[in-house]
Amino acid sequence: GVDPKTACTKVNACDNNTLAIKLPERRTPQLPTANPEECQICEFMVEYIEAFPHETPEAINHTLMMICSQIPSPYHEICMKYEPLLVEILANGTDPKTACKELKACDNKTGVNAKLPEIIV
């Protein structure tokens, strides 16, 4: 068989006969930071979901994907960034009125009077 100390040294996993494996740092997903365009798109998506109540995460997902498919670039990419996040938190019972703030798409400044070219869906 292979001597554990020899194997440990050969793969550079040991330091003075002590196992010293460095695990990669665990990263938490980075939430977007608030800006007026992202806030308005997030709020638009949430308003649409509120207007037509959905019973399941699948129904929310379907509706948001339909909305995103109708939004032109570069706003389409923003929509697609928030779509899975909104599905998850709305399906978990988050109040739609606070969803965009919880996702950091909006803050107290961006949630008021954000101006974008009108998006027609």
Biopython code that builds the backbone (N, CA, C, O; Angstrom):
import numpy as np
from Bio.PDB.StructureBuilder import StructureBuilder

atoms = [
    (1, "GLY", "N", (0.803, -1.180, 0.000)),
    (1, "GLY", "CA", (0.000, 0.000, 0.000)),
    (1, "GLY", "C", (0.857, 1.259, 0.000)),
    (1, "GLY", "O", (2.084, 1.197, 0.067)),
    (2, "VAL", "N", (0.199, 2.368, -0.075)),
    (2, "VAL", "CA", (0.868, 3.665, -0.086)),
    (2, "VAL", "C", (0.904, 4.222, 1.324)),
    (2, "VAL", "O", (-0.096, 4.215, 2.042)),
    (3, "ASP", "N", (2.087, 4.707, 1.707)),
    (3, "ASP", "CA", (2.233, 5.324, 3.019)),
    (3, "ASP", "C", (1.515, 6.672, 3.008)),
    (3, "ASP", "O", (1.814, 7.510, 2.158)),
    (4, "PRO", "N", (0.571, 6.905, 3.934)),
    (4, "PRO", "CA", (-0.190, 8.149, 3.937)),
    (4, "PRO", "C", (0.698, 9.396, 4.009)),
    (4, "PRO", "O", (0.398, 10.401, 3.366)),
    (5, "LYS", "N", (1.785, 9.340, 4.783)),
    (5, "LYS", "CA", (2.659, 10.512, 4.893)),
    (5, "LYS", "C", (3.342, 10.815, 3.568)),
    (5, "LYS", "O", (3.500, 11.977, 3.192)),
    (6, "THR", "N", (3.752, 9.746, 2.852)),
    (6, "THR", "CA", (4.403, 9.939, 1.555)),
    (6, "THR", "C", (3.413, 10.507, 0.555)),
    (6, "THR", "O", (3.736, 11.439, -0.181)),
    (7, "ALA", "N", (2.200, 9.948, 0.521)),
    (7, "ALA", "CA", (1.172, 10.419, -0.405)),
    (7, "ALA", "C", (0.818, 11.876, -0.109)),
    (7, "ALA", "O", (0.647, 12.683, -1.022)),
    (8, "CYS", "N", (0.712, 12.198, 1.172)),
    (8, "CYS", "CA", (0.359, 13.552, 1.589)),
    (8, "CYS", "C", (1.406, 14.546, 1.098)),
    (8, "CYS", "O", (1.073, 15.626, 0.610)),
    (9, "THR", "N", (2.682, 14.164, 1.235)),
    (9, "THR", "CA", (3.769, 15.045, 0.818)),
    (9, "THR", "C", (3.809, 15.190, -0.698)),
    (9, "THR", "O", (4.054, 16.282, -1.211)),
    (10, "LYS", "N", (3.569, 14.096, -1.419)),
    (10, "LYS", "CA", (3.640, 14.129, -2.885)),
    (10, "LYS", "C", (2.589, 15.052, -3.502)),
    (10, "LYS", "O", (2.841, 15.665, -4.539)),
    (11, "VAL", "N", (1.454, 15.153, -2.898)),
    (11, "VAL", "CA", (0.397, 16.006, -3.463)),
    (11, "VAL", "C", (0.375, 17.398, -2.822)),
    (11, "VAL", "O", (-0.565, 18.170, -3.009)),
    (12, "ASN", "N", (1.436, 17.699, -2.062)),
    (12, "ASN", "CA", (1.565, 19.009, -1.409)),
    (12, "ASN", "C", (0.367, 19.357, -0.530)),
    (12, "ASN", "O", (-0.077, 20.504, -0.493)),
    (13, "ALA", "N", (-0.145, 18.357, 0.172)),
    (13, "ALA", "CA", (-1.280, 18.597, 1.062)),
    (13, "ALA", "C", (-0.853, 18.588, 2.520)),
    (13, "ALA", "O", (-1.684, 18.719, 3.418)),
    (14, "CYS", "N", (0.462, 18.430, 2.755)),
    (14, "CYS", "CA", (0.935, 18.344, 4.131)),
    (14, "CYS", "C", (1.939, 19.443, 4.423)),
    (14, "CYS", "O", (2.659, 19.913, 3.542)),
    (15, "ASP", "N", (1.964, 19.835, 5.677)),
    (15, "ASP", "CA", (2.919, 20.815, 6.163)),
    (15, "ASP", "C", (3.463, 20.264, 7.470)),
    (15, "ASP", "O", (2.730, 20.174, 8.455)),
    (16, "ASN", "N", (4.756, 19.889, 7.495)),
    (16, "ASN", "CA", (5.377, 19.276, 8.679)),
    (16, "ASN", "C", (4.589, 18.052, 9.172)),
    (16, "ASN", "O", (4.279, 17.925, 10.357)),
    (17, "ASN", "N", (4.280, 17.169, 8.235)),
    (17, "ASN", "CA", (3.543, 15.934, 8.532)),
    (17, "ASN", "C", (2.128, 16.174, 9.057)),
    (17, "ASN", "O", (1.532, 15.275, 9.650)),
    (18, "THR", "N", (1.597, 17.344, 8.852)),
    (18, "THR", "CA", (0.225, 17.648, 9.254)),
    (18, "THR", "C", (-0.582, 17.916, 7.991)),
    (18, "THR", "O", (-0.131, 18.639, 7.103)),
    (19, "LEU", "N", (-1.753, 17.343, 7.912)),
    (19, "LEU", "CA", (-2.619, 17.565, 6.758)),
    (19, "LEU", "C", (-3.017, 19.042, 6.726)),
    (19, "LEU", "O", (-3.513, 19.584, 7.714)),
    (20, "ALA", "N", (-2.795, 19.676, 5.589)),
    (20, "ALA", "CA", (-3.070, 21.113, 5.488)),
    (20, "ALA", "C", (-3.790, 21.424, 4.186)),
    (20, "ALA", "O", (-3.279, 22.178, 3.357)),
    (21, "ILE", "N", (-4.953, 20.860, 4.004)),
    (21, "ILE", "CA", (-5.720, 21.110, 2.792)),
    (21, "ILE", "C", (-6.452, 22.437, 2.957)),
    (21, "ILE", "O", (-7.139, 22.672, 3.951)),
    (22, "LYS", "N", (-6.286, 23.281, 1.970)),
    (22, "LYS", "CA", (-6.997, 24.558, 2.011)),
    (22, "LYS", "C", (-8.293, 24.417, 1.241)),
    (22, "LYS", "O", (-8.299, 24.107, 0.049)),
    (23, "LEU", "N", (-9.370, 24.646, 1.929)),
    (23, "LEU", "CA", (-10.677, 24.614, 1.285)),
    (23, "LEU", "C", (-10.947, 25.978, 0.673)),
    (23, "LEU", "O", (-10.565, 27.001, 1.241)),
    (24, "PRO", "N", (-11.606, 26.001, -0.487)),
    (24, "PRO", "CA", (-11.923, 27.303, -1.078)),
    (24, "PRO", "C", (-12.882, 28.068, -0.183)),
    (24, "PRO", "O", (-13.708, 27.479, 0.514)),
    (25, "GLU", "N", (-12.761, 29.384, -0.212)),
    (25, "GLU", "CA", (-13.672, 30.209, 0.583)),
    (25, "GLU", "C", (-15.088, 30.050, 0.072)),
    (25, "GLU", "O", (-15.332, 30.013, -1.134)),
    (26, "ARG", "N", (-16.016, 29.958, 1.007)),
    (26, "ARG", "CA", (-17.419, 29.824, 0.639)),
    (26, "ARG", "C", (-17.966, 31.203, 0.307)),
    (26, "ARG", "O", (-17.831, 32.144, 1.089)),
    (27, "ARG", "N", (-18.569, 31.308, -0.836)),
    (27, "ARG", "CA", (-19.119, 32.595, -1.262)),
    (27, "ARG", "C", (-20.630, 32.568, -1.194)),
    (27, "ARG", "O", (-21.277, 31.579, -1.541)),
    (28, "THR", "N", (-21.172, 33.681, -0.737)),
    (28, "THR", "CA", (-22.622, 33.799, -0.763)),
    (28, "THR", "C", (-22.990, 34.517, -2.058)),
    (28, "THR", "O", (-22.244, 35.379, -2.521)),
    (29, "PRO", "N", (-24.129, 34.170, -2.641)),
    (29, "PRO", "CA", (-24.504, 34.825, -3.895)),
    (29, "PRO", "C", (-24.584, 36.337, -3.701)),
    (29, "PRO", "O", (-25.099, 36.827, -2.695)),
    (30, "GLN", "N", (-24.072, 37.046, -4.668)),
    (30, "GLN", "CA", (-24.055, 38.506, -4.603)),
    (30, "GLN", "C", (-25.368, 39.056, -5.156)),
    (30, "GLN", "O", (-25.708, 38.819, -6.315)),
    (31, "LEU", "N", (-26.088, 39.775, -4.338)),
    (31, "LEU", "CA", (-27.311, 40.406, -4.816)),
    (31, "LEU", "C", (-26.939, 41.677, -5.565)),
    (31, "LEU", "O", (-25.958, 42.339, -5.227)),
    (32, "PRO", "N", (-27.713, 42.014, -6.571)),
    (32, "PRO", "CA", (-27.437, 43.244, -7.309)),
    (32, "PRO", "C", (-27.589, 44.459, -6.398)),
    (32, "PRO", "O", (-28.265, 44.392, -5.371)),
    (33, "THR", "N", (-26.961, 45.565, -6.776)),
    (33, "THR", "CA", (-27.142, 46.801, -6.023)),
    (33, "THR", "C", (-28.210, 47.642, -6.718)),
    (33, "THR", "O", (-28.412, 47.542, -7.929)),
    (34, "ALA", "N", (-28.880, 48.462, -5.937)),
    (34, "ALA", "CA", (-30.010, 49.236, -6.443)),
    (34, "ALA", "C", (-29.578, 50.248, -7.503)),
    (34, "ALA", "O", (-28.562, 50.929, -7.361)),
    (35, "ASN", "N", (-30.359, 50.325, -8.547)),
    (35, "ASN", "CA", (-30.238, 51.413, -9.516)),
    (35, "ASN", "C", (-31.616, 51.628, -10.133)),
    (35, "ASN", "O", (-32.449, 50.721, -10.115)),
    (36, "PRO", "N", (-31.862, 52.809, -10.674)),
    (36, "PRO", "CA", (-33.225, 53.131, -11.134)),
    (36, "PRO", "C", (-33.781, 52.182, -12.196)),
    (36, "PRO", "O", (-34.957, 51.822, -12.136)),
    (37, "GLU", "N", (-32.966, 51.772, -13.163)),
    (37, "GLU", "CA", (-33.477, 50.889, -14.212)),
    (37, "GLU", "C", (-33.862, 49.530, -13.646)),
    (37, "GLU", "O", (-34.936, 49.009, -13.948)),
    (38, "GLU", "N", (-32.989, 48.959, -12.826)),
    (38, "GLU", "CA", (-33.287, 47.644, -12.256)),
    (38, "GLU", "C", (-34.491, 47.721, -11.330)),
    (38, "GLU", "O", (-35.316, 46.808, -11.298)),
    (39, "CYS", "N", (-34.588, 48.792, -10.590)),
    (39, "CYS", "CA", (-35.723, 48.963, -9.690)),
    (39, "CYS", "C", (-37.031, 49.018, -10.482)),
    (39, "CYS", "O", (-37.998, 48.339, -10.137)),
    (40, "GLN", "N", (-37.056, 49.816, -11.527)),
    (40, "GLN", "CA", (-38.300, 49.959, -12.290)),
    (40, "GLN", "C", (-38.697, 48.633, -12.943)),
    (40, "GLN", "O", (-39.876, 48.277, -12.956)),
    (41, "ILE", "N", (-37.732, 47.913, -13.476)),
    (41, "ILE", "CA", (-38.053, 46.632, -14.119)),
    (41, "ILE", "C", (-38.548, 45.630, -13.080)),
    (41, "ILE", "O", (-39.529, 44.925, -13.312)),
    (42, "CYS", "N", (-37.873, 45.567, -11.942)),
    (42, "CYS", "CA", (-38.311, 44.662, -10.874)),
    (42, "CYS", "C", (-39.734, 45.013, -10.433)),
    (42, "CYS", "O", (-40.584, 44.131, -10.306)),
    (43, "GLU", "N", (-39.987, 46.288, -10.204)),
    (43, "GLU", "CA", (-41.330, 46.697, -9.767)),
    (43, "GLU", "C", (-42.383, 46.412, -10.835)),
    (43, "GLU", "O", (-43.508, 46.029, -10.515)),
    (44, "PHE", "N", (-42.021, 46.596, -12.088)),
    (44, "PHE", "CA", (-42.939, 46.280, -13.186)),
    (44, "PHE", "C", (-43.306, 44.796, -13.150)),
    (44, "PHE", "O", (-44.474, 44.435, -13.294)),
    (45, "MET", "N", (-42.294, 43.936, -12.956)),
    (45, "MET", "CA", (-42.524, 42.493, -12.911)),
    (45, "MET", "C", (-43.436, 42.123, -11.741)),
    (45, "MET", "O", (-44.354, 41.315, -11.883)),
    (46, "VAL", "N", (-43.168, 42.725, -10.596)),
    (46, "VAL", "CA", (-43.968, 42.435, -9.401)),
    (46, "VAL", "C", (-45.400, 42.931, -9.567)),
    (46, "VAL", "O", (-46.344, 42.242, -9.180)),
    (47, "GLU", "N", (-45.567, 44.117, -10.138)),
    (47, "GLU", "CA", (-46.921, 44.648, -10.357)),
    (47, "GLU", "C", (-47.727, 43.723, -11.261)),
    (47, "GLU", "O", (-48.922, 43.523, -11.043)),
    (48, "TYR", "N", (-47.087, 43.169, -12.257)),
    (48, "TYR", "CA", (-47.766, 42.250, -13.169)),
    (48, "TYR", "C", (-48.209, 40.994, -12.420)),
    (48, "TYR", "O", (-49.326, 40.510, -12.607)),
    (49, "ILE", "N", (-47.326, 40.476, -11.577)),
    (49, "ILE", "CA", (-47.669, 39.284, -10.784)),
    (49, "ILE", "C", (-48.807, 39.601, -9.814)),
    (49, "ILE", "O", (-49.700, 38.776, -9.618)),
    (50, "GLU", "N", (-48.781, 40.786, -9.209)),
    (50, "GLU", "CA", (-49.855, 41.183, -8.279)),
    (50, "GLU", "C", (-51.196, 41.334, -8.995)),
    (50, "GLU", "O", (-52.240, 41.003, -8.434)),
    (51, "ALA", "N", (-51.171, 41.828, -10.222)),
    (51, "ALA", "CA", (-52.407, 42.054, -10.975)),
    (51, "ALA", "C", (-53.103, 40.748, -11.338)),
    (51, "ALA", "O", (-54.327, 40.695, -11.461)),
    (52, "PHE", "N", (-52.309, 39.699, -11.506)),
    (52, "PHE", "CA", (-52.851, 38.386, -11.868)),
    (52, "PHE", "C", (-52.304, 37.365, -10.881)),
    (52, "PHE", "O", (-51.263, 36.759, -11.133)),
    (53, "PRO", "N", (-52.994, 37.167, -9.759)),
    (53, "PRO", "CA", (-52.483, 36.266, -8.716)),
    (53, "PRO", "C", (-52.132, 34.870, -9.261)),
    (53, "PRO", "O", (-52.839, 34.304, -10.095)),
    (54, "HIS", "N", (-51.035, 34.356, -8.762)),
    (54, "HIS", "CA", (-50.529, 33.053, -9.196)),
    (54, "HIS", "C", (-50.465, 32.115, -8.001)),
    (54, "HIS", "O", (-50.090, 32.512, -6.898)),
    (55, "GLU", "N", (-50.832, 30.883, -8.236)),
    (55, "GLU", "CA", (-50.908, 29.915, -7.148)),
    (55, "GLU", "C", (-49.608, 29.151, -6.911)),
    (55, "GLU", "O", (-49.338, 28.729, -5.787)),
    (56, "THR", "N", (-48.813, 28.971, -7.942)),
    (56, "THR", "CA", (-47.630, 28.109, -7.816)),
    (56, "THR", "C", (-46.374, 28.827, -8.306)),
    (56, "THR", "O", (-46.463, 29.788, -9.070)),
    (57, "PRO", "N", (-45.192, 28.354, -7.862)),
    (57, "PRO", "CA", (-43.935, 28.903, -8.382)),
    (57, "PRO", "C", (-43.845, 28.738, -9.905)),
    (57, "PRO", "O", (-43.303, 29.601, -10.595)),
    (58, "GLU", "N", (-44.370, 27.643, -10.416)),
    (58, "GLU", "CA", (-44.334, 27.395, -11.864)),
    (58, "GLU", "C", (-45.133, 28.464, -12.615)),
    (58, "GLU", "O", (-44.715, 28.934, -13.673)),
    (59, "ALA", "N", (-46.289, 28.842, -12.055)),
    (59, "ALA", "CA", (-47.124, 29.867, -12.693)),
    (59, "ALA", "C", (-46.423, 31.227, -12.655)),
    (59, "ALA", "O", (-46.461, 31.978, -13.629)),
    (60, "ILE", "N", (-45.788, 31.535, -11.528)),
    (60, "ILE", "CA", (-45.033, 32.789, -11.415)),
    (60, "ILE", "C", (-43.901, 32.780, -12.435)),
    (60, "ILE", "O", (-43.694, 33.758, -13.154)),
    (61, "ASN", "N", (-43.171, 31.672, -12.493)),
    (61, "ASN", "CA", (-42.060, 31.536, -13.435)),
    (61, "ASN", "C", (-42.529, 31.735, -14.867)),
    (61, "ASN", "O", (-41.906, 32.469, -15.635)),
    (62, "HIS", "N", (-43.632, 31.079, -15.227)),
    (62, "HIS", "CA", (-44.152, 31.169, -16.594)),
    (62, "HIS", "C", (-44.487, 32.622, -16.954)),
    (62, "HIS", "O", (-44.121, 33.102, -18.027)),
    (63, "THR", "N", (-45.170, 33.300, -16.066)),
    (63, "THR", "CA", (-45.563, 34.682, -16.329)),
    (63, "THR", "C", (-44.346, 35.602, -16.438)),
    (63, "THR", "O", (-44.270, 36.430, -17.346)),
    (64, "LEU", "N", (-43.402, 35.454, -15.517)),
    (64, "LEU", "CA", (-42.221, 36.321, -15.564)),
    (64, "LEU", "C", (-41.376, 36.054, -16.804)),
    (64, "LEU", "O", (-40.814, 36.986, -17.378)),
    (65, "MET", "N", (-41.280, 34.798, -17.224)),
    (65, "MET", "CA", (-40.532, 34.481, -18.442)),
    (65, "MET", "C", (-41.225, 35.113, -19.656)),
    (65, "MET", "O", (-40.564, 35.607, -20.570)),
    (66, "MET", "N", (-42.560, 35.090, -19.655)),
    (66, "MET", "CA", (-43.310, 35.714, -20.745)),
    (66, "MET", "C", (-43.041, 37.225, -20.772)),
    (66, "MET", "O", (-42.837, 37.802, -21.839)),
    (67, "ILE", "N", (-43.042, 37.857, -19.597)),
    (67, "ILE", "CA", (-42.760, 39.292, -19.510)),
    (67, "ILE", "C", (-41.359, 39.575, -20.045)),
    (67, "ILE", "O", (-41.180, 40.455, -20.887)),
    (68, "CYS", "N", (-40.373, 38.835, -19.560)),
    (68, "CYS", "CA", (-38.984, 39.068, -19.970)),
    (68, "CYS", "C", (-38.809, 38.884, -21.475)),
    (68, "CYS", "O", (-38.027, 39.598, -22.102)),
    (69, "SER", "N", (-39.531, 37.937, -22.052)),
    (69, "SER", "CA", (-39.378, 37.689, -23.492)),
    (69, "SER", "C", (-39.887, 38.859, -24.329)),
    (69, "SER", "O", (-39.513, 38.997, -25.493)),
    (70, "GLN", "N", (-40.736, 39.701, -23.744)),
    (70, "GLN", "CA", (-41.307, 40.840, -24.464)),
    (70, "GLN", "C", (-40.523, 42.135, -24.266)),
    (70, "GLN", "O", (-40.774, 43.123, -24.956)),
    (71, "ILE", "N", (-39.585, 42.137, -23.336)),
    (71, "ILE", "CA", (-38.844, 43.354, -23.020)),
    (71, "ILE", "C", (-37.584, 43.417, -23.875)),
    (71, "ILE", "O", (-36.822, 42.452, -23.918)),
    (72, "PRO", "N", (-37.354, 44.542, -24.557)),
    (72, "PRO", "CA", (-36.165, 44.655, -25.416)),
    (72, "PRO", "C", (-34.864, 44.811, -24.614)),
    (72, "PRO", "O", (-34.887, 45.185, -23.441)),
    (73, "SER", "N", (-33.734, 44.519, -25.265)),
    (73, "SER", "CA", (-32.422, 44.759, -24.656)),
    (73, "SER", "C", (-32.231, 46.259, -24.499)),
    (73, "SER", "O", (-32.776, 47.023, -25.296)),
    (74, "PRO", "N", (-31.486, 46.704, -23.511)),
    (74, "PRO", "CA", (-30.733, 45.952, -22.506)),
    (74, "PRO", "C", (-31.585, 45.568, -21.302)),
    (74, "PRO", "O", (-31.092, 44.924, -20.376)),
    (75, "TYR", "N", (-32.852, 45.955, -21.305)),
    (75, "TYR", "CA", (-33.718, 45.685, -20.154)),
    (75, "TYR", "C", (-34.076, 44.208, -20.035)),
    (75, "TYR", "O", (-34.373, 43.727, -18.942)),
    (76, "HIS", "N", (-34.050, 43.495, -21.145)),
    (76, "HIS", "CA", (-34.325, 42.055, -21.130)),
    (76, "HIS", "C", (-33.350, 41.338, -20.193)),
    (76, "HIS", "O", (-33.747, 40.464, -19.422)),
    (77, "GLU", "N", (-32.074, 41.714, -20.266)),
    (77, "GLU", "CA", (-31.057, 41.073, -19.432)),
    (77, "GLU", "C", (-31.314, 41.340, -17.948)),
    (77, "GLU", "O", (-31.108, 40.466, -17.106)),
    (78, "ILE", "N", (-31.767, 42.559, -17.640)),
    (78, "ILE", "CA", (-32.090, 42.890, -16.247)),
    (78, "ILE", "C", (-33.276, 42.043, -15.790)),
    (78, "ILE", "O", (-33.278, 41.505, -14.683)),
    (79, "CYS", "N", (-34.266, 41.934, -16.643)),
    (79, "CYS", "CA", (-35.452, 41.125, -16.337)),
    (79, "CYS", "C", (-35.043, 39.677, -16.047)),
    (79, "CYS", "O", (-35.503, 39.075, -15.077)),
    (80, "MET", "N", (-34.186, 39.137, -16.888)),
    (80, "MET", "CA", (-33.763, 37.743, -16.719)),
    (80, "MET", "C", (-32.928, 37.553, -15.452)),
    (80, "MET", "O", (-32.922, 36.467, -14.873)),
    (81, "LYS", "N", (-32.230, 38.593, -15.022)),
    (81, "LYS", "CA", (-31.439, 38.506, -13.791)),
    (81, "LYS", "C", (-32.367, 38.384, -12.579)),
    (81, "LYS", "O", (-32.085, 37.625, -11.652)),
    (82, "TYR", "N", (-33.468, 39.128, -12.589)),
    (82, "TYR", "CA", (-34.372, 39.136, -11.438)),
    (82, "TYR", "C", (-35.424, 38.030, -11.477)),
    (82, "TYR", "O", (-35.998, 37.690, -10.443)),
    (83, "GLU", "N", (-35.681, 37.472, -12.643)),
    (83, "GLU", "CA", (-36.750, 36.474, -12.783)),
    (83, "GLU", "C", (-36.613, 35.325, -11.787)),
    (83, "GLU", "O", (-37.565, 35.077, -11.046)),
    (84, "PRO", "N", (-35.479, 34.602, -11.722)),
    (84, "PRO", "CA", (-35.422, 33.474, -10.775)),
    (84, "PRO", "C", (-35.460, 33.922, -9.320)),
    (84, "PRO", "O", (-35.979, 33.208, -8.462)),
    (85, "LEU", "N", (-34.911, 35.102, -9.040)),
    (85, "LEU", "CA", (-34.926, 35.612, -7.670)),
    (85, "LEU", "C", (-36.344, 35.948, -7.234)),
    (85, "LEU", "O", (-36.738, 35.647, -6.107)),
    (86, "LEU", "N", (-37.112, 36.572, -8.124)),
    (86, "LEU", "CA", (-38.500, 36.905, -7.805)),
    (86, "LEU", "C", (-39.356, 35.656, -7.649)),
    (86, "LEU", "O", (-40.192, 35.586, -6.748)),
    (87, "VAL", "N", (-39.156, 34.677, -8.513)),
    (87, "VAL", "CA", (-39.920, 33.431, -8.397)),
    (87, "VAL", "C", (-39.700, 32.846, -7.006)),
    (87, "VAL", "O", (-40.650, 32.453, -6.330)),
    (88, "GLU", "N", (-38.447, 32.793, -6.589)),
    (88, "GLU", "CA", (-38.124, 32.179, -5.301)),
    (88, "GLU", "C", (-38.743, 32.925, -4.130)),
    (88, "GLU", "O", (-39.373, 32.307, -3.272)),
    (89, "ILE", "N", (-38.575, 34.252, -4.079)),
    (89, "ILE", "CA", (-39.074, 34.944, -2.890)),
    (89, "ILE", "C", (-40.588, 35.130, -2.901)),
    (89, "ILE", "O", (-41.216, 35.120, -1.843)),
    (90, "LEU", "N", (-41.178, 35.297, -4.076)),
    (90, "LEU", "CA", (-42.647, 35.409, -4.117)),
    (90, "LEU", "C", (-43.298, 34.073, -3.794)),
    (90, "LEU", "O", (-44.337, 34.032, -3.134)),
    (91, "ALA", "N", (-42.701, 32.986, -4.250)),
    (91, "ALA", "CA", (-43.244, 31.657, -3.944)),
    (91, "ALA", "C", (-43.117, 31.349, -2.457)),
    (91, "ALA", "O", (-43.884, 30.551, -1.918)),
    (92, "ASN", "N", (-42.146, 31.982, -1.791)),
    (92, "ASN", "CA", (-41.961, 31.773, -0.354)),
    (92, "ASN", "C", (-42.820, 32.701, 0.493)),
    (92, "ASN", "O", (-42.693, 32.726, 1.717)),
    (93, "GLY", "N", (-43.699, 33.470, -0.161)),
    (93, "GLY", "CA", (-44.650, 34.285, 0.582)),
    (93, "GLY", "C", (-44.201, 35.698, 0.895)),
    (93, "GLY", "O", (-44.843, 36.384, 1.691)),
    (94, "THR", "N", (-43.104, 36.151, 0.284)),
    (94, "THR", "CA", (-42.665, 37.529, 0.505)),
    (94, "THR", "C", (-43.724, 38.486, -0.023)),
    (94, "THR", "O", (-44.308, 38.255, -1.082)),
    (95, "ASP", "N", (-43.967, 39.549, 0.711)),
    (95, "ASP", "CA", (-44.926, 40.561, 0.291)),
    (95, "ASP", "C", (-44.416, 41.202, -1.003)),
    (95, "ASP", "O", (-43.310, 41.741, -1.026)),
    (96, "PRO", "N", (-45.201, 41.151, -2.071)),
    (96, "PRO", "CA", (-44.756, 41.731, -3.339)),
    (96, "PRO", "C", (-44.339, 43.198, -3.230)),
    (96, "PRO", "O", (-43.488, 43.663, -3.988)),
    (97, "LYS", "N", (-44.946, 43.933, -2.274)),
    (97, "LYS", "CA", (-44.625, 45.355, -2.127)),
    (97, "LYS", "C", (-43.185, 45.572, -1.647)),
    (97, "LYS", "O", (-42.609, 46.636, -1.876)),
    (98, "THR", "N", (-42.608, 44.574, -0.989)),
    (98, "THR", "CA", (-41.237, 44.715, -0.485)),
    (98, "THR", "C", (-40.239, 43.836, -1.244)),
    (98, "THR", "O", (-39.043, 43.877, -0.955)),
    (99, "ALA", "N", (-40.709, 43.049, -2.201)),
    (99, "ALA", "CA", (-39.848, 42.080, -2.892)),
    (99, "ALA", "C", (-38.629, 42.729, -3.535)),
    (99, "ALA", "O", (-37.517, 42.225, -3.379)),
    (100, "CYS", "N", (-38.807, 43.823, -4.247)),
    (100, "CYS", "CA", (-37.682, 44.451, -4.956)),
    (100, "CYS", "C", (-36.672, 45.069, -3.998)),
    (100, "CYS", "O", (-35.476, 45.101, -4.286)),
    (101, "LYS", "N", (-37.152, 45.556, -2.863)),
    (101, "LYS", "CA", (-36.214, 46.067, -1.855)),
    (101, "LYS", "C", (-35.438, 44.917, -1.230)),
    (101, "LYS", "O", (-34.240, 45.047, -0.977)),
    (102, "GLU", "N", (-36.100, 43.802, -0.978)),
    (102, "GLU", "CA", (-35.414, 42.646, -0.407)),
    (102, "GLU", "C", (-34.344, 42.106, -1.345)),
    (102, "GLU", "O", (-33.315, 41.597, -0.900)),
    (103, "LEU", "N", (-34.593, 42.221, -2.637)),
    (103, "LEU", "CA", (-33.616, 41.757, -3.626)),
    (103, "LEU", "C", (-32.554, 42.815, -3.924)),
    (103, "LEU", "O", (-31.672, 42.600, -4.755)),
    (104, "LYS", "N", (-32.643, 43.940, -3.252)),
    (104, "LYS", "CA", (-31.699, 45.054, -3.432)),
    (104, "LYS", "C", (-31.784, 45.681, -4.821)),
    (104, "LYS", "O", (-30.847, 46.346, -5.263)),
    (105, "ALA", "N", (-32.904, 45.470, -5.509)),
    (105, "ALA", "CA", (-33.109, 46.130, -6.798)),
    (105, "ALA", "C", (-33.517, 47.575, -6.551)),
    (105, "ALA", "O", (-33.222, 48.464, -7.350)),
    (106, "CYS", "N", (-34.197, 47.793, -5.438)),
    (106, "CYS", "CA", (-34.667, 49.132, -5.089)),
    (106, "CYS", "C", (-34.228, 49.448, -3.668)),
    (106, "CYS", "O", (-34.087, 48.559, -2.829)),
    (107, "ASP", "N", (-34.018, 50.716, -3.422)),
    (107, "ASP", "CA", (-33.843, 51.182, -2.059)),
    (107, "ASP", "C", (-34.771, 52.385, -1.897)),
    (107, "ASP", "O", (-35.620, 52.627, -2.755)),
    (108, "ASN", "N", (-34.623, 53.119, -0.839)),
    (108, "ASN", "CA", (-35.538, 54.245, -0.614)),
    (108, "ASN", "C", (-35.414, 55.314, -1.689)),
    (108, "ASN", "O", (-36.371, 56.044, -1.944)),
    (109, "LYS", "N", (-34.247, 55.420, -2.326)),
    (109, "LYS", "CA", (-34.056, 56.433, -3.360)),
    (109, "LYS", "C", (-34.535, 55.946, -4.720)),
    (109, "LYS", "O", (-35.228, 56.677, -5.428)),
    (110, "THR", "N", (-34.172, 54.703, -5.099)),
    (110, "THR", "CA", (-34.483, 54.241, -6.448)),
    (110, "THR", "C", (-35.938, 53.856, -6.614)),
    (110, "THR", "O", (-36.436, 53.833, -7.740)),
    (111, "GLY", "N", (-36.631, 53.554, -5.538)),
    (111, "GLY", "CA", (-38.008, 53.104, -5.656)),
    (111, "GLY", "C", (-38.990, 54.220, -5.966)),
    (111, "GLY", "O", (-40.161, 53.952, -6.237)),
    (112, "VAL", "N", (-38.537, 55.460, -5.931)),
    (112, "VAL", "CA", (-39.430, 56.596, -6.134)),
    (112, "VAL", "C", (-39.074, 57.312, -7.433)),
    (112, "VAL", "O", (-37.931, 57.722, -7.636)),
    (113, "ASN", "N", (-40.052, 57.453, -8.295)),
    (113, "ASN", "CA", (-39.897, 58.222, -9.533)),
    (113, "ASN", "C", (-38.753, 57.781, -10.431)),
    (113, "ASN", "O", (-38.143, 58.617, -11.098)),
    (114, "ALA", "N", (-38.448, 56.494, -10.466)),
    (114, "ALA", "CA", (-37.423, 56.018, -11.396)),
    (114, "ALA", "C", (-37.959, 56.203, -12.812)),
    (114, "ALA", "O", (-39.109, 55.860, -13.087)),
    (115, "LYS", "N", (-37.156, 56.728, -13.692)),
    (115, "LYS", "CA", (-37.601, 56.995, -15.068)),
    (115, "LYS", "C", (-36.879, 56.087, -16.047)),
    (115, "LYS", "O", (-35.652, 55.994, -16.044)),
    (116, "LEU", "N", (-37.650, 55.430, -16.871)),
    (116, "LEU", "CA", (-37.133, 54.568, -17.935)),
    (116, "LEU", "C", (-37.983, 54.827, -19.150)),
    (116, "LEU", "O", (-39.104, 55.320, -19.026)),
    (117, "PRO", "N", (-37.474, 54.503, -20.330)),
    (117, "PRO", "CA", (-38.371, 54.534, -21.480)),
    (117, "PRO", "C", (-39.520, 53.564, -21.209)),
    (117, "PRO", "O", (-39.301, 52.510, -20.611)),
    (118, "GLU", "N", (-40.707, 53.887, -21.625)),
    (118, "GLU", "CA", (-41.850, 53.022, -21.341)),
    (118, "GLU", "C", (-41.680, 51.664, -21.995)),
    (118, "GLU", "O", (-41.276, 51.558, -23.153)),
    (119, "ILE", "N", (-41.992, 50.642, -21.241)),
    (119, "ILE", "CA", (-41.910, 49.278, -21.747)),
    (119, "ILE", "C", (-43.336, 48.808, -21.963)),
    (119, "ILE", "O", (-44.150, 48.824, -21.040)),
    (120, "ILE", "N", (-43.632, 48.396, -23.166)),
    (120, "ILE", "CA", (-44.990, 47.929, -23.473)),
    (120, "ILE", "C", (-44.958, 46.416, -23.587)),
    (120, "ILE", "O", (-44.224, 45.856, -24.401)),
    (121, "VAL", "N", (-45.757, 45.769, -22.766)),
    (121, "VAL", "CA", (-45.827, 44.297, -22.814)),
    (121, "VAL", "C", (-47.202, 43.901, -23.272)),
    (121, "VAL", "O", (-47.495, 42.711, -23.389)),
]
sb = StructureBuilder()
sb.init_structure("model")
sb.init_model(0)
sb.init_chain("A")
sb.init_seg("    ")
for serial, (resi, resn, name, xyz) in enumerate(atoms, 1):
    if name == "N":
        sb.init_residue(resn, " ", resi, " ")
    sb.init_atom(name, np.array(xyz, "f"), 0.0, 1.0, " ", f" {name:<3s}", serial, name[0])
structure = sb.get_structure()
